[in-house]
Every structure is written in structure tokens, then in C-alpha cells.
Amino acid sequence: MLNKSAQAYTKTRTADAYGGRSHTLTADGNTFACCLQLARANDIIARGAQGVALTHRMYCLPRTLGIGQVVEIDSMQYEVVFANDVQGREKVMQVDLRRIEGGGS
């Protein structure tokens, strides 16, 4: 059941007035429906063995989402760490996310 609304953003690095770098987020299209769940322990362990931090898993209709993009759901921000069209059938997309601490509106 796709019971949440999400917005995807692309993270862009920009230079500030002092030569430092900061990040800005640019919205990628319209909001989309999704289902958000806490990641299961065995998925967290499996991704951790690959060097990837995982906290949540999102399901949605297939769309373009890439590693490093940011997804905002319920005013919380998550970084995309893996995205996969489940079984290659273009019906359900599984997206592994890492919650961004302090990220959100």
C-alpha cells in the first residue's frame, strides 16, 4: 500500500562566499506515492557487509532515482543508497535509504 507522499531531490555542491562548499537541493519533478518501512536486520547486515549504511526501505512505482539523491518523506530526509526495479518487471521499485540525521524541513 503506497500510503506516503515523497519528493526526490538532487544534491548539488556549491561554493560559498568564503571558498567553502555547501549543498543545495533541487526538486526532481512532482511528489510521488510510496511505502516506507524500517529496514530489516538481515538487510542492514547484508548492506553493511558491502560498506553501505541502510536504515529504511521504500517501495514505489518505477521512476528515476539514483544513488546519492535525497528523498523527503513526512518532513524527514533520506539518502538513496540503492535502487532496484524488483524482478525487472517495471511494476514495483525497491529503494534502500539512509536517514539523514538532522535532515528535514
Steps between C-alpha positions, in 0.01 A plus 500: 500500500654829387386710796768774512589792276864555404704762317836423337783753491839518333782617726731760343824630647547875482782725613419756766639855526798374706608226260339224703246256364136461586219286364176612343204278417307533175160331469477232230147507365177453691429317823434127472328232708710253695511261793778551759616229741783457745763275347510142627802393703623249240484770227694744720767234562519401131538861383743571784723218375510689168597822681156660462306649793127420475219611733178485295353340190253676272274348236349704217402481137807496273666839453844641451681505835875482534749437776568821690164661427296616797138396562281692744211317667298644790752787541787253546784467250657176378792441265457238227765229546354246253205488259372194318202415278375191686529193277547724194127517441468879518217472750661561839822676585694422817717784628742463791538819702720642773332753728682832502537608863373853546369501143149623444284805479 
